[in-house]
Structure formats: C-alpha cells, structure tokens
Amino acid sequence: MESGGGMTEWSGNHRDPNRQTSRATTREPLTMCKPVIAIIVTGLLIVLTISGPVSCAGQSEALIEAARKGDLKQVQELLDKGANVSARMDKGKTALKIAQEDGHAEIVELLKAHGAKE
C-alpha cells in the first residue's frame, strides 16, 4: 500500500524479503557456542578423572577401617557413597575378609548384600 509520501506500508501478512528467518538467526549463536561448550565439558572430564580415584581410594580405606572397628553405621554410609566393596588393603585383605576375621557378622552380611565376594 502506498501512503502519502510514496512509502510502502507492510501489513502483518507480508514478509520483508531482506530479513533473515528466525531459524537462521537461532542457529548462528549455537554454532558459535559449540567450541566453548566442548572446552567446558573437556575441562570437567579432566577434573573428574583426576579427583575421582583419590576420593574413591579414601572411601575404600575408610570402609576397610570401619569394617575392622565393627562400625556398621559407617560401613553403610560409605557403601551408600559408592565405596569400592572389593578394594584391598596393602596385605590384600578386603573389608569382607577383615569383618569375617574380627567376627562382625552384621557387617559381613551388609558387605555381601552390596556384592562383596569371598
């Protein structure tokens, strides 16, 4: 439609042919973010890889010590946190073997319920 000064008016039903579609504009920022996201994910994986075994080893040592003391509550908490039920101390004994030797029957059953094998 023409108005007084020769300007064209666009109604809501017409598209500006020079305007990019929303599809193109939403893809561009995502494309630019991919390298940044990759760097962040890689960094997180490195941190988790480095810190993972240290905390697991600490939990496993604590599990063996709790089994030695007969501390059922502590053994349960460590198992809930993901302590390795098959971990061995320096002499090759597992928490299960130590609990058996020290006569902690409830701990023996708990460790077996969590997959400990003799």
C-alpha positions in Angstrom: 0.0 0.0 0.0 1.2 3.5 -0.8 0.7 6.3 1.7 1.1 10.0 1.0 4.9 10.2 0.8 5.5 7.3 -1.6 6.4 5.0 1.4 5.4 1.4 1.4 3.4 0.1 4.3 3.6 -3.6 5.3 0.7 -5.3 6.8 1.1 -8.2 9.2 0.7 -10.7 6.4 3.7 -9.6 4.4 7.4 -10.6 5.0 10.4 -8.4 4.5 12.5 -10.3 1.9 15.7 -8.9 3.3 15.0 -10.2 6.8 16.6 -13.5 7.9 14.2 -16.1 9.1 14.2 -16.9 12.8 15.6 -20.4 12.0 18.8 -18.9 10.6 19.3 -16.5 13.5 18.8 -19.1 16.2 21.4 -21.5 14.6 24.2 -18.9 14.4 24.6 -18.4 18.2 24.6 -22.1 18.8 27.2 -22.7 16.2 29.4 -20.1 17.9 29.0 -21.8 21.3 30.0 -25.3 20.3 33.7 -24.8 20.8 33.1 -23.1 24.2 30.9 -26.0 25.3 33.4 -28.5 24.2 36.2 -26.8 26.2 34.0 -26.7 29.3 33.0 -30.4 29.0 36.6 -31.4 28.4 37.7 -29.5 31.5 35.0 -31.1 33.7 36.0 -34.6 32.5 39.6 -33.9 33.3 38.8 -32.6 36.8 36.5 -35.6 37.4 39.2 -38.0 36.2 41.9 -36.5 38.3 39.8 -36.2 41.5 37.8 -39.4 41.2 40.3 -42.1 42.2 41.6 -40.1 45.1 38.2 -39.8 46.8 37.3 -43.5 45.9 40.6 -44.7 47.5 39.9 -42.7 50.6 36.4 -44.2 50.8 37.8 -47.7 50.3 40.4 -47.2 53.1 37.7 -45.8 55.4 35.4 -48.8 54.5 38.2 -51.3 55.5 38.8 -49.4 58.7 35.1 -49.2 59.6 34.8 -53.0 59.0 37.8 -53.5 61.3 36.2 -51.4 64.0 32.8 -53.0 63.6 31.2 -49.7 62.8 28.0 -50.8 61.0 26.7 -47.3 60.5 29.9 -46.0 59.0 30.1 -49.0 56.7 26.6 -48.4 55.5 27.3 -44.7 54.9 30.4 -45.4 52.9 28.7 -48.1 50.8 25.9 -45.5 50.1 28.5 -43.1 48.9 30.0 -45.6 46.5 33.0 -47.1 48.3 34.5 -50.0 46.4 33.4 -53.1 48.3 36.1 -55.1 46.6 39.0 -52.8 47.5 42.0 -54.5 49.1 44.4 -53.1 51.7 48.2 -53.4 51.4 48.1 -57.0 52.6 45.5 -58.0 50.1 42.6 -58.2 52.5 39.1 -56.8 51.7 36.7 -55.3 54.1 34.7 -58.5 54.0 37.7 -60.7 55.0 38.6 -58.3 57.8 35.0 -58.3 59.1 34.9 -62.1 59.0 38.2 -62.4 60.9 37.0 -59.9 63.5 33.6 -61.6 64.0 31.4 -58.7 62.7 28.6 -60.8 61.3 26.2 -57.8 60.5 28.9 -56.1 58.5 29.7 -59.3 56.7 26.1 -59.6 55.6 25.9 -56.0 54.7 29.0 -56.2 52.5 27.8 -59.4 50.8 24.4 -57.6 50.1 26.5 -55.0 48.3 28.3 -57.5 46.2 31.3 -58.4 48.2 32.6 -61.9 47.4 34.8 -64.1 49.5 
